[in-house]
Amino acid sequence: MAQKKGNEGGGGAGKKKVQDPFSKKEWFEIKAPDYFSNKKVGKMPVNKSAGARNAEDDLKGRIVEVNLADLQGKEGDSYRKIKLRVEDVQGRYALTNFYGMDFTTDKLRSLIKKWQTLI
């Protein structure tokens, strides 16, 4: 006797409908603080508002990492990564504040010599 495996044979539900995950997203423009020369950072997807869940609340608190060269237009600052935190949402714009700064890993490795202490 052969046993039935999974959903072969008989009735029951058919294949699950495949849906694009980005069809359930809203896109928000990310704006940098005023002290950067380039205000537009990029766009970020957020799940659409449904029921008690609000898309704007899901967006607040997110952290975006941006290259300083992209914000200032100076290629010499390309090794610095700026962290921006979404503080407020106005319409389709996510307003950010400075959250932190870091170096790229290749720059950090070039600053530290092999077999040397940091003292």
C-alpha positions in Angstrom: 0.0 0.0 0.0 1.2 3.5 -0.9 0.7 6.3 1.6 -0.3 9.8 0.6 2.3 12.4 1.1 1.4 16.1 1.9 -1.2 17.6 -0.3 -1.0 15.2 -3.2 -4.1 13.6 -4.5 -7.4 14.6 -2.9 -9.1 17.9 -2.7 -8.4 20.4 0.0 -6.8 23.8 -0.5 -4.9 24.5 -3.6 -1.6 26.4 -3.9 -1.1 29.5 -1.8 -1.3 32.7 -3.8 2.1 34.3 -4.2 2.0 38.1 -3.5 4.8 40.6 -3.8 5.8 41.7 -0.2 6.4 45.3 -1.4 2.8 45.7 -2.4 2.0 46.0 1.4 4.5 48.8 2.0 4.4 52.5 2.1 7.5 54.5 1.1 8.8 57.4 3.2 11.4 60.0 2.1 14.2 60.3 4.7 15.4 63.8 5.4 18.7 64.7 7.2 19.0 67.5 9.7 19.5 71.1 8.5 23.2 71.2 9.2 24.0 68.8 6.4 24.2 70.2 2.9 22.3 67.3 1.3 18.9 67.0 3.0 17.5 64.0 1.0 19.0 60.7 2.3 16.9 58.1 0.6 13.6 56.2 0.9 12.5 53.6 3.4 9.7 51.1 3.2 7.2 50.6 6.1 4.3 48.2 6.4 1.0 50.0 5.6 -1.2 51.1 8.5 -3.8 48.5 9.5 -6.2 48.5 12.4 -4.5 49.9 15.5 -1.0 49.7 14.0 0.2 53.0 12.5 2.9 53.1 9.8 4.3 56.4 11.3 4.8 54.8 14.7 6.6 51.9 13.2 9.0 54.2 11.4 9.9 56.3 14.5 13.0 55.1 16.3 14.6 53.5 13.2 18.3 54.2 12.7 19.7 54.9 9.2 23.4 54.7 8.5 24.6 57.2 5.8 28.0 58.0 4.4 29.2 61.5 5.3 30.4 62.1 1.8 26.8 61.6 0.6 25.5 64.1 3.1 28.2 66.8 2.6 29.3 66.2 -1.0 33.0 65.9 0.1 34.6 62.7 -1.1 37.3 63.1 1.6 34.8 62.2 4.3 33.7 58.9 2.7 35.2 56.8 5.5 32.8 58.3 8.1 29.4 56.7 8.7 26.8 58.9 10.2 23.9 57.3 12.1 20.6 59.2 11.9 17.5 58.3 14.0 14.0 58.9 12.8 12.4 61.3 15.3 9.2 62.6 13.6 7.1 61.9 10.5 5.4 64.7 8.6 3.3 63.5 5.7 5.6 61.3 3.5 8.8 62.7 5.1 10.7 61.0 7.9 12.7 63.7 9.9 15.9 62.5 11.5 18.4 63.7 14.1 22.1 62.8 14.6 22.5 59.6 16.5 26.2 58.7 16.2 29.3 58.4 14.0 31.5 55.5 13.1 34.4 54.7 10.7 34.3 52.2 7.9 36.1 49.0 8.8 38.8 49.5 6.1 39.7 52.9 7.6 39.8 51.5 11.1 42.2 48.8 10.0 44.4 51.3 8.2 44.7 53.4 11.4 45.9 50.5 13.6 49.3 49.0 12.9 49.9 45.3 13.3 51.5 44.2 16.6 51.2 47.6 18.2 49.3 48.4 21.4 46.8 51.3 21.6 48.4 52.8 24.7 
